[in-house]
Amino acid sequence: MGGLGDFWAHTDGVGRGVALTLLSMSIAAWVLVFWKGWVLRRAARDITQAVPAFWDAASLEDGQARVQALDREQVLLPLVAAASAKAVAGTLQAGGQLDAQLTRRLRDALHRSMAHLQWGQVLLASVGSTAPFVGLFGTVWGIYHALVAISAAGSITIEKVAGPVGESLVMTAAGIAVAIPAVLAYNVFGKGIAACEAELEGFAHDLRQMVLDELRGR
């Protein structure tokens, strides 16, 4: 802590700004990690429970009610609502074939569900890819600032250089420390999102086929 305190005391506004930026990125990434992990666990659990409950229902309306009770993250319910919706007469949407109308509604609902699950991935990717470079910039600036101060003192020795330069190198380590959790979380969450997407696409496909079979009188 002494080294960090010395760095903070001797650096200028740019160095402090870099340090605060890394701190903000770290806080944002960790808040997102905990929130998104919670959301994805709930979504995966709800999909596992709600899909069988829907297919055990006696009617589409009953199935929709069951999904509404189990789907806390609202990723399945938009698909069921799209399957039971009707196009407004006199609109371009109503002018297409029934299967095309249904496909369009299910596709739009799937996109909305996936947007909810994917929210925050861009931030994690941005933190993971930029934090090391932010830390490196802080290191370069800190070394430059330290060398200018040492040069102004009129004498340069290894003892005077090693301390400030070593403190500046902490910024690079801080950047890497911020980036690693964000990258790991991005990869883990990406795998979970892909699994949910596969389940949602399969459910949407089965819904489409069921509604079309009913329309055809089967």
N, C-alpha and C positions, 0 to 999 in steps of 0.2 A: 504493500500500500504506500510505503514511503516513496518508491520509485514513481508510482502514478501521481502521487501528490507533488513530487518535484517537477514532473513533466507538466502538470497542470499549472503550477506556479510560474514556470519559466517559459511556457509556450505563449504564442500570441492568439489573437482572435480566430485566425484561420485554423490553427491546430485544435483549439477548443471546439470550434464549429464541427470539425471532422469527428472529434470524439463524441460530441452530442449526437451527430448524425448516426454514428455506429450504434450508440445506445438506443436511439429511437428505432432504428431498424431491428435491433435485437428484441426490444419490447414488443414491437408490432408482430414480428415473426412468432414469438413464443405465445402471445395471446391468440394468434391465428391457429397455431398448432393445437393448442388445447381445445379451442372452439370447434375447429374443423374435425379433429379426432372424435369429439363428442357427437357431432352431426352425422358423420359417416357411420359410426357404430349404431346410432339410432336408425339411420336409413337402412342399413343392411339387415338389422334385426326386424324392422317393420316389413321389409320386402319378404323376408323368409316367412313371416307369420301371415301377412295380409294376402299374398297370392293364393295359397291353399284355401284360406277362408273365403276368398272371392269365388273360386271354382266350386266350392261346396254349397254355395248359395242356390236358392231355388229360382231366382230371377235376376235380371240385370240390376233392378232397383234394390233388391236385397243385397246383392253383391256390392253395390256402391255404398250402401249403409255400413256394411262390414269393413270395407276398406277405409271409409271415413273414420271409423272408430279406432283403427289400428295404425293408420298411416300418419304418424306424428310429423314427419318432415314434408308431407304433401308432395311426394314424388310419384305415387301410383294414382292418386285420386284424379289429377288432371287427365290421365289416360282414360280412366273409366268415364269421366265426364265427357271427354271428346267422343268416345264410342257411342254414348247415348244422346249426344246433341243432334239437333236438326238444323239444317241450313235455312236461313230466312228466305222466303219466296221472293222472287224478283231481283235477287242479287246475282252477281257473277259466280259466287260460290255455289249457289243452288242450280246454276245452269250446267254444271259438269255432271259426269257420270257419278252414280252413288259410291262406287268403289274409290273413285278419285277424290271425292269429297271426304270420305272417311279416312283415306290415306293422308290427306293434307291436314286434317284435324289432329290425327294421332301423331303425325310428324311434328307439328307445332307444339303439342303438349309434351312430347318427348324432349324437344329442345329446351322448353322451360324447366322441366325437371332436371335435366343435365346441367343447365346454367346454375341452378341452385347448388348442386353437388360440386361443381367445378369452381364456385366462387372462392377467391383467395389464392388459387393456384398461381396466378400471374404475380401476385405479391411475393409468394415464396420463391418463385423462380427469379424474380428481380433481385431480391435480397441475396439469394445464393450466388448469383452471377456478378453482382456489383460490389458486395461488401468487401471482398479481398482487394479490389482496386481502390475503394475508398480508404481502406487501411493503408495501402501502399502509398497513396497520395499523402496521407497524414505522416507517414514515415519520412518520405522525401522532404516534405515541408519542414518537419521537425528537425531533420539533420541540417537542412539549409539554415534554418533559424539559429540552431545551436552553433554552427560554424561561424556565422556572421557575428554572433555575440562573443565567441572565443577570439575571433580575429580582432574585434574592436578592443579586447582586453590587452592586446599587445604582445601576448606570449602564448604559444601553443605547445602543450605537452600531452602525452598520451593519457595522463590522468584527467586532464580537462576535457579531452575529446571523448573518452570512453563513456563517461557518465551520461552526458546529454544524448549521444548517439544511441546508447543502449536503451535509454528511456524512449527515444523516438521509435525504435524498432518494435516496441510494445504495440504500436498502432497496427503494424502488419499482423501480429499475432491476434489482436482483437478483431481485425477484419476477417481472418480465417475462422476464428471462434464463432463469429456471427453467422458466417456462410454455411458452415458444416451442418448445423441442425436444420437450417432452412432447406438445404439440398436433400438431406435424408428424409425430411417430412414430405417434401414434394414428391419424391419417388414412392414412398409408402402410400401416400394419399392417392397418387396416380393409379396404383394397383387396385386400391379399394374402389375408386371411381369407375375403373374399367370393369370390375366385377359387377357393380351395381348397374352400369350401362348395359351389360350383356343381359342381365335379368330383366331390365325395363324393356329392352328391344324385343326379347322373347315374349314378354307379356303383351306388348303392343301388337305383335304379330298374331298372337292367339286371339286377342280381342277383335282384331280386324276380321279374322276368319270366322269367328263366331257370329259377328253382326252380319256379315255378308251371307252366311248360311241361313240366318233367320230371314233376311230380306228375300232370299231365293225360295223360301217356303220349305226348307228342310226341317 
